[in-house]
Amino acid sequence: MTDPQQIKAALGAGLLSFPVTPFGADGAFNPAPYRDHIGWLSEFPATVLFAAGGTGEFFSLSPSEVPQIVRTAKEAAGNTPIVSGCGYGTTMAIDIAKSAEAAGADGILLLPHYLIDAPQDGLYAHVKAVCDAVGIGVMVYNRDNCIIQPDTLERLCDDCPNLIGFKDGSGDIGLVRQITARMGDRLTYLGGMPTAELFADAYLGAGFTTYSSAVFNFVPALACEFYAALRAGNRARTEQILNDFFYPFMTIRNRNKGYAVSAIKAGVRLAGFDAGPVRAPLVDLTEQEIAMLSDLIARAGNP
């Protein structure tokens, strides 16, 4: 999808997800189980998959690993578009974006820059530099130290034709509603809070038609059913799934820092894929917590 408008349309067409990145016993990227996992996920109706994203431990990858992961995802995904994670300082982000594009990525998700806060003019320059460096579509991830205000986003929309998406992980519904009202259909809007299903109703009301589902990694049928019920306005079913699965999952996720990723990787292993451990500074679930997750999946993980 070299045309940014094509990936924009795909992003807005349905559920999205971020596959985990498998690591072998030597700690290196393990492509074989990644292919198997991506191939399995591609059988379900996610419209875009994000390689080397947040759930894929982008923050622990070296820049040279990103294109390898993207290339492997493209080989395994069939017709499902692949968006690559990107981030760090501007120079490094440009290099990652270019290498991901060369590896076949259909789009770029620009995660927050590294470490420091920045003024709006600096955020504008950072995002514009990445957009200018590639021909594929770019999405910005609004969270943590990269909170883009409406005026800045409007400037970027005017100056960057390939800026096609806005993903929010801030939880600031007032801000994101202002952005969706102001930018309208110029962008596709993606919910990006951890365990996004917990916030899906609120974001739908704010003009976000889709989100990235982390649990799609290991209970894809349930994730798709929840999304379909949400879009159909079937509140009784979404609340049932929230109570039966997502709130108990949240309890496990909240037992330790970083478990928003670690619990997903544990779920992938329980689904039968050799995802390996998380990389430091994250830690894996304890045996007790893995048993809790296994029991939850058995009780409510598959419709």
Sequence and secondary structure as in RCSB ss.txt:
>XXXX:A:sequence
MTDPQQIKAALGAGLLSFPVTPFGADGAFNPAPYRDHIGWLSEFPATVLFAAGGTGEFFSLSPSEVPQIVRTAKE
AAGNTPIVSGCGYGTTMAIDIAKSAEAAGADGILLLPHYLIDAPQDGLYAHVKAVCDAVGIGVMVYNRDNCIIQP
DTLERLCDDCPNLIGFKDGSGDIGLVRQITARMGDRLTYLGGMPTAELFADAYLGAGFTTYSSAVFNFVPALACE
FYAALRAGNRARTEQILNDFFYPFMTIRNRNKGYAVSAIKAGVRLAGFDAGPVRAPLVDLTEQEIAMLSDLIARA
GNP
>XXXX:A:secstr
  SHHHHHHHHTTSEEE     B TTSSB HHHHHHHHHHHTTS EEEEEETSTTTTGGGS TTHHHHHHHHHHH
HSTTS EEEEE SSHHHHHHHHHHHHHTT SEEEE   SSS   HHHHHHHHHHHHHH SSEEEEEEBTTB   H
HHHHHHHHH TTEEEEEE S  HHHHHHHHHHHGGGSEEEE SSSGGGGHHHHHHTT  EEB SGGGT HHHHHH
HHHHHHHT HHHHHHHIIIIIHHHHHHHTTSTTHHHHHHHHHHHHTT       TTS    HHHHHHHHHHHHHH
S  
